[in-house]
Amino acid sequence: MKPLEGIRILDFTQFFSGPICTLMLSDYGAEVIKLENPPLGDSTRYGKVIVGDASTHYATRNRGKKSAVINMKAENQKQFFFRACQNRRCRSRKF
C-alpha cells in the first residue's frame, strides 16, 4: 500500500511546478484528477514533440493522472465538479 492511497486530489495546475507536485502525489498513491479548460484542455498538450495525443511536456508531467475537460458554465459539468469535490481531501492550483 502506498502512503497516499485513498486520497483524491483535484488538480487545476498547468505548465511546470504544479503538475510536477501533483505527479509526485500520484506516485505516492493519491488519485489525481486533472481538470482542464474547454475546448481543448491543458495548453501544454500541444507542444512541438507529440507522442500519441499529447506533447512530451504534457505526457511526462501528467502520467498516472485521470483527466477531464470541464466547463463550469454548463450545469451538468458543474454537478460533476461538485460531486468530485465532496470526496476530495486536497486541491492543487497554480495561477
N, C-alpha and C positions, 0 to 999 in steps of 0.2 A: 504494500500500500504506500502511495506517495503522500507526503505531508499535507498537501492542499486538496486532496480528493474530497469531493462533496461541496466544494466552494465554487460558486458561479461568479464570474467577472463579466460585467458589461463593458466592452472596450470601444470607446469613441475616438481613439487615437489615430494619428496618421503620421507619415514621414519617418522619423528615426527613433527618438528616445522612448516615446510612448509604446510603439509596437515592440521594441526590444524588452521593455519592462513586462508587458503582458505575455510575451513569448516565454520569458523566464517563469512567470506564474503558471503558464500552461505546462512547461517542462516539469514543474513540481506537482502536477496533477490537477490543477484548477480547470474547471470548464470555462473557457474563454469564448464569449460570443462577441464578435466584431460587428458593430453596427455601422453601416456605411450610408452615405448620402445618395439619393437618387439623382439622375437616372443611371449613372454609370458606376457608382460605388467609389471606393478609395482611388484618388488620382494617381497614386503610385503603382497601380495595376498596369499603367500604360507607359512604362519606360522603354528604353531602346532595345534591351535584350529581353525577348519574350520566350517563356517556357510554358507550354500549354496555353492557358488563357491569361497569364499574368507575367509581369516583369520579374526578373530575378530579385530585384529590390523588394517587391511585394511578397514574393514566394518565400524568401528566406526569413522575413520578419513576421510572417503570419502563419507559418506552418503549425499544425496542431490545433488551430482555432476553428470554431464554427463561424459562419459569416452570413449576414443578412443585410440587404439594402432596405432601408426603412424610410418611408415618407411620413413624417409626423403630421402632415396636413390631411392625410387620408384616415378616416375614422377606424377602419378595420386594422390598419397598421399601428395606429395609436394603441388599440386594445392589445395587440401583440406585445408592444413595448411595455405596457403596464403589467401584463402577465409575467413577462420576463423580470421586471423589477421586484415583483412580490417575492421571488425566491432567490434573489441575489444577495451576496454578502458584501460585495465591493463593486465600485465602478472606477474606471480609469479614463481620464480625459486630459488632453493637452491641446490648448488653443494657441 
